[in-house]
Amino acid sequence: MQLEKLSSIIGVSGYEENICKFIVEYIDKFVDNIEIDNIGNIIVKIEGKKDKKKKIMIISHMDEVGLQVTSILNDGRLKVKSLGSLKITNLYMQRIVFRNNEQGIVYCDNNINNIGIRDIGELVIDCGYSSYLEAVNKISLGEVGTFLNNYRESYNTIIGKALDNRIGCSILIKIIEEKLQYDNDIYFVFTSKEEIGLKGARVATNNIKPDIAVVIDTISTEYIKNIAIGNGVAIKISDSLSICNEKLVNKLKEISNTKNILTQFEVTDCGASELGVIDESGNGVKVCGLSIPIMYGHTANCLANKKDINSCLQLMKEFLSSNII
């Protein structure tokens, strides 16, 4: 139920106020220290028990991809730009909902097959308005929206919008709910503006200056042959921007073997995550990542497997309770 609610909230990158408010209100009863920094990150600090403590930062981004109104045509239809990585094929004929609950259909006046896959400017959103005047009374320039959610959950799978990365947020929330104590200082960070340049992670890293950072995110498996839905969480070894700390990777492998946690391994030359900017922070942070396999990311119908989500949760809890350093 928690993930269903997280998925349903509109929190387009750069406009995360509603998802931020929900998370803060939900976790407030479990923690004593919640901060919202100037860029909109939620930071939850849990004090460690040891005298000589390290800082461990766990990150999941809370924003999602979406569209922003750039102009209103004389006939009342809307022109938009993307906030985050969106493809024409993912948008065409989909229903978009704005923050004020106005809805419209994505359409294109030209043959959809004759325009580029990223040519968002060729699209219009038809909300059924009959004129410019009607439209401006309902929608403002700069208003943002995203896919209308149609969340579905079965015994094994979850389908919905924004599972990238509300899944990661749900895992952080579940760990926070247990109110566990740790040897080291743990910073749970729900980051903003990941989809438009990994901005929140950069700010959080520079402010917290962690010794270790773990990024929990999703990975789309359509074009990655060595990762599959249902085979467990993927321990990241490397991607196009980052190489994870080998000692931390080996620690995750050791825990998964000892505790019989279903895992697979991510070694890719495509895609990237917030690890890239954490790695470049200049603070000498040791980084590692866990990726929940998904299909059809950045669409209205992202698909994930519950086994993969549960294995990520179990592995992260064991990792934080272990002798990491």
Secondary structure, 3 states (H helix, E strand, C coil): CHHHHHHHCCCECCCCHHHHHHHHHHHCCCCCCEEECCCCCEEEEECCCCCCCCEEEEEEECCECEEEEEEECCCCCEEEEEECCCCHHHHCCCEEEECCCCEEEEEECCCHHHCCCCCHHHEEEECCCCCHHHHHCCCCCCCEEEECCCCEECCCEEEECCHHHHHHHHHHHHHHHCCCCCCCEEEEEEECCCCCCCHHHHHHHHHHCCCEEEEEEEEECCCCCCCCCCCCEEEEEECCCCECCHHHHHHHHHHHHHCCCCEEEEECCCCCCCHHHHHCCCCCCEEEEEEEEEECCCCCCEEEEHHHHHHHHHHHHHHHHCCCC
